[in-house]
Amino acid sequence: QVQLVESGGGLVQPGGSLRLSCAASGVTLDYLAIGWFRQAPGKEREGVSCISSSGSNTYYYESVKGRFTISRDRAKNTVFLQMNGLKPEDTAVYYCAAEQTPLGRTYVIRNPNEYDYWGQGTQVTVSS
């Protein structure tokens, strides 16, 4: 069973930065495709970024391209989302999700419905 715990959210001013963490347990990242998603009040869930279980491929949704960076630390079994240049419209609850794959696959999973495991979410608020 995979468990995911997000952390790192908070209140930040426009233009500021935050780094979110998604700590996985139960399965190593070499067997997990990871995605970050977010949901703002009254809005539908939307994709943020994804990383393959090989760690070699990443994907960024248009709204965050050039500002956010996804990475991972295999020793810590943790995926990070570095968020720079934050805007008020980035305000949302951020969730990480995981899907088990065979060892070290290079594909990313963009469809949230294909993820079996979800964290509890962490609130990010961008406001002056």
Buried (B, 14 or more C-beta within 10 A) or exposed (E): EBEBBBBBBEEBEEEBEBBBBBBBEEBEBBBBBBBBBBBBEEEEEBBBBBBBBBBEBBBBBEBBEEBBBBBBEEEEBBBBBBBBEBBEEBBBBBBBBBBBBEEEBEEBBBEBEEBEBBBEBBEBBBEE
